[in-house]
């Protein structure tokens, strides 16, 4: 089974690689040295291929007249799961809104829901020498892919084995709201997906079903998805009795 489509739910317009390369990068101003969107994408692609990863699907989008870039790359190796694909999320800006960043994530094949682990594992401000430093920090981040895939599988197995009733599910929804994983307007949507899932695979009353009720609801905000995924994992991992070592081990490389 393969992921048929990587959908960028961020209000941005999907573009091709050729269109991405045509975006004009602003000139440097003082210590601010923006990099082109396509240069960042090329660097991530080269790092993935050098690490033995095969890119099987991509999606690219631009927002604010090309000032903001969001991208997703699905990667595969010999140990690829049949249930989910490993995703690399990329973002960059030319309007000083956020730094060049890379995050590790996963997407379930059955519903194309995305989640990210560790919020952001690479973050490089647009300052002097960014092009010099980018290959090193990108490769360091990509080096975490193997441990990320292992953690994803462990988390999924734990959630699947954890039976859950309505009372506990409702409590975890409120805890997730308090942790910032969802907003107040998302609460009814999560509960609806818990009670009547869009996909029959999630009708079992388990933490896995609740987790997917969250990820189904979180479609629509790629910019905030890494943070919300991280907060959600913290709440559910704690309830499941999972060690927080993996949750706290995410390293942010920011300069």
N, C-alpha and C positions, 0 to 999 in steps of 0.2 A: 504494500500500500504506500502511496506517495502523497505528499501534501500537494493538492492541486493548485492552490493559490495562496500567496501571501498578501493579505489585505492590510493596507495602511489606513487605520481609522484615526486620522488626525486632522481632517478637514483640508488636507493638502491635495494637490493635483498629481496624479501618477504620471511619471515621465520615463522616457527611455534613457539608456546610457548616452546616446548621441545628444539628446537634449540636455542632459546633465553637463556634458562637456562644454556646451555653448554658454553656460551661465558665466557672466563676467564677475571676476573676483575683485573686490575693492582694493585700492592701493593702501599700503601700510600707513598708519598714522601714529607717530611716536612709538610706544612700546607695543601697540596693537598691530599684529601681523596676521591678518586672516589668510586661511589656506583655501584653495578651491575645493569644492565638494568632490569633484571627480578624483582629485589627488588623494583624498582621504579614502575613498572607495577603492582606488587602485592599491593603496598601501595595505588595507585590510585584506583584499583579495590575495595579494602576493603573500602575505603572512599566513593565511589559511592554507594556501597551496603548498607553501614551504613546510608546513606542519603536517602534511599528508592528508589534509581535509579536501573533500570534493564538494564544490558548490553545485547544488542541484536545483536551486530556485532562488530568484531574487525579486525584489520590488524596490522601486525608488520613487520618492515624491518630493515636491517642492512646495513651500508655503511662503506667503508674504512676498510675492513677485520674485521668488528665487532666493530670497535672503536666508531662508531656513531649509535645511535638507534633512529628510528622514529616510532611512533605508533598512531593509531586512535581507539577510542572506541565510538560506537554509543550507546546512552543511551535513555531510555524511562521511562515515568511515566504515571499516569492516565490522565494527560492533554496533551499527546503527539499530535503534529500536524499531519494532514494528508498530508501536503505539504512538510514538511522538517523534518529531524531528527537532534537532538542535538548531537554534536560531541565533544569529549574531545581529544585534540591533545597532545601527549607526546613526549619529546625528551630527550636524555641523551648522554653524550660523555665520552670516556676514553682517548681522545687525547687533552684535555684541550681547545677544540675549542669553546665550549659553556657549560653553566651550565645545571643542571637538570631543566626542564621547563614543564609547563602545560598551555594550552590555550583552551578557550572555542570557539566552532565554530558550524556551521550548514552545512548541506548537503541537497540539493534539491533532492527529490526522482526522479523527471522526468529526471534528467541528471547527478546526482551524483557530481555536482559541490560543492566545499568546499569554505567556507569563515570563517574568524575568527574575533572575536570582542575583542578590547582592547589589541591587540598584544599578550602579555603574562600575565597571571594572577597569575602565580607562577614562580619564578626563584630562585633556590638555588644553590649557588656556591659549588663546591666540596671542602669544607674545614672541619676542625675539627668539630665534633658533628653534621654532616649532618644527620646521622641516627636518632639522638635524635630529631632534629628539623623537619624532614620531615613529620611525621604524622600531626603535628600541622599546618604547612603551607599548606599541601595538603588539609586538611579538611576545612581550611579557604577558599581556592580557590573553592573547590567543593560547598561550601555554597553559592556561587554566581550564581549557575546554574539556580535557579528559576528566579532571576532578569534578567539573560541573555536571557532565553526563552521569557520572556515578552517583552524585548527590540527587539528581533528578530521579533516577531509578529507585533509590532508597526511599525518597520521600513518597513517590507514587505507591510503592508497596506498603508503606506504613499507613497511608491514607486509606488504601483499599481494605486493609485488615481491620480498620477501626470502625466498628459498628456505631451508629448514631441515631438517636431519636429526635423528634421535633423539638423537645425542650432544650436539649443541648445545642442543636443547630441554631435555634433562635438566639440563645445566649451568645454563641460565637459570632453571629451576625452583628450584634450590638458591640461586642468586643472589637470586631474589625472596624466598625464605624468609629469607635473611640481611638483606634490606632491610626486612623487616616487611610485605611485600605479602600474604603468606599465613602461616598457622600450620603447624606440623609435621603436624597432623592433616589439613590440606588437600592435602598433597603427593600422596597416592595418588589423590585425586579429580581433581587437575589432570592427572596422568599418564593416568588413565583417559579423560578428555575429549580429551586429545591423541591417544591411540591409537585410541579408538573414539568420535568425536564424536556427540553426540545429534542433530546436524543435518548433513545431507550437504554443505551449503555450506562446511563447514570441514574437509573431508577432504583437501584439498590440503595438502601438507607445506610450510607457510610460517609466517612469524611471525604472520600474521593468524590462522591456525588455532590457534597456541599462545596468542595473546592471548585468543581466545574460550574456550579451555580454562580460562583463569584467570577470566574474567568469569562463566562458567557456574558455576564453583566458589564464587565470592564471593557468590552469592545467599544471603542469610540474615543479613546484618549491616549494615543501612543506616547505623547510627551510625558505624561505622568504615570504611565504604566509601570516602568521599572520601580519607582518608589512605592506604588500601591501593591505591586507583587511582593516586594520585600516585606512590607508591613503585614500583608496577608500571611506569608510564610511564617513570620514570627508568631502570629496569633495561633495558627493551626498547629505549627510544630510544637509549641508549648503545650497545647491541649492534648496532643498525641503523645507527649512524653519524649519527643525526639530531642537528642542532644542539640544544643545551640551552637556547637563548634562550627558546623558548616555554615550556619546562618550568619555567624559573626566574622567569618574568615574572609569575606569579600574585601579586597584591597582596592582602594581608589587611588589611581596614579594621577595626581594633579600637580601641575607646576605653574 
